[in-house]
Amino acid sequence: MSRLVVVSNRVSAPRQGGRTGGEGGLAVGILAALRERGGIWFGWSGKLTEQGGNLDVFDAGRITYAMLDLTARDYEEYYSGFANRSLWPLFHYRLDLADFTRRYLAGYQRVNALFASKLLPALKDDDQIWIHDYHLIPLADQLRQAGCRQKIGFFLHIPWPAPEVLVALPNHRSLVNSLCAYDLVGFQTETDRQAFIDYVLRDAGGTYVDETTVELNGRQVKTGAFPISIDTGNLARVAEEAASTRHTERLRASIRDRDLIVGVDRLDYSKGLVARVEAFEHLLKAYPANRGRAVFLQIAPPSRSDVPEYQQIRAELEAACGRVNAAYADFDWTPIRYLNKGFSRRLLTGFFRVSSIGLVTPLRDGMNLVAKEYVACQNPDEPGVLVLSRFAGAARELDGALIVNPYDNEGVAEALQSALAMSRDERRERWRTMFDYLKRHDIDAWRESYLEALAEA
Ligand code: F6P
């Protein structure tokens, strides 16, 4: 079996003492493949140095971790700039927030070229290369120009926008051209894949080779939808154990017989957090029996705080939470508990398990693994209800959820009210369909199906 080389902006490398750094589902899934086949995990070290470009390489078992330092300028232009102020808002349909400063694009290309030049000497002829996410779209093209002939696959973790939105990007054509340097481009959903195909055929003059492969500028690229998933069985076990840990007990005791609604998201404008608070406010207004009874716990760890739009959304969210609490709180009840910090996956599984509702209402999201995790963590006898945005990729799969339009506060409030009133039989039935689906379509199935398609591409 050929070696696997995974490239991503962030790397989940072992911490000192040998324990694996990343505990997220993607890290677990990728590490399983790297351990089985042997290989390299290549990416940014997370460090900024004066010169940049220093490569820290070390082995842990069959895996080689190779991590590159960047300069403060690289970070500003490539990561905060083009990746997170140009592509991220555009791909999440927030053209109003996008900034297409040319300096950002130059930095993005420069850092991708740096990645290519540092990766190339480490490659063997029969390696299979798997590149992840929007930070690294041009990487295969850069590698090809330097003579790389290995099979290269790409997986986009975020949505791919409709052509009418994509063309707002000044360099849309060259970005798509560079995607065609891959052998396989994987998307989260069929809608994303179709949007890419539409652009290639209608806007770029490409042609179909077969149902999944298109040709553009003499290059053929195979496409596929591979909805990413979670380590379902393991999460369910962890959640069962977490049900009686000290932290879960403390949360349960603080909620008493009230209804807990839980949301967990990076503090990002794509997550629809302000609208979510307004929907909860509407629940209290329109269904007054929930006053004194419903508690909304929103965990929102800060993210990309150097980017001004993230500072702005944080201020807006804090104002919204403060306003609702000021209007409705009583001496023995606070409606919203807003926490601007993160918790370990293990603790979150317990929080999910004791809640009545998982509220996941992004305005646009590639997949949203929190929705899947919420389902995996439920108690089969007394499961909570998932209220899920139609604009999350996960809504295509989790048909036992109450699917909502996150822009419609009143509609979300109605769904919350139905979830709170739902019979145990209905909750069990809805949960069972989703859980069984997630057992079959877990992170291992995702990885295997992608790598199989890449091998065939
Ligand atoms: O969902 C896209 C993504 O880039 C993930 O790959 C990553 O885990 C998450 O967003 C957090 O982003 P960042 O690496 O910018 O902190």
Boltz pocket constraint, residues with backbone or C-beta under 6 A from the ligand:
constraints:
  - pocket:
      binder: B
      contacts: [[A, 10], [A, 133], [A, 157], [A, 158], [A, 266], [A, 303], [A, 304]]
      max_distance: 6.0
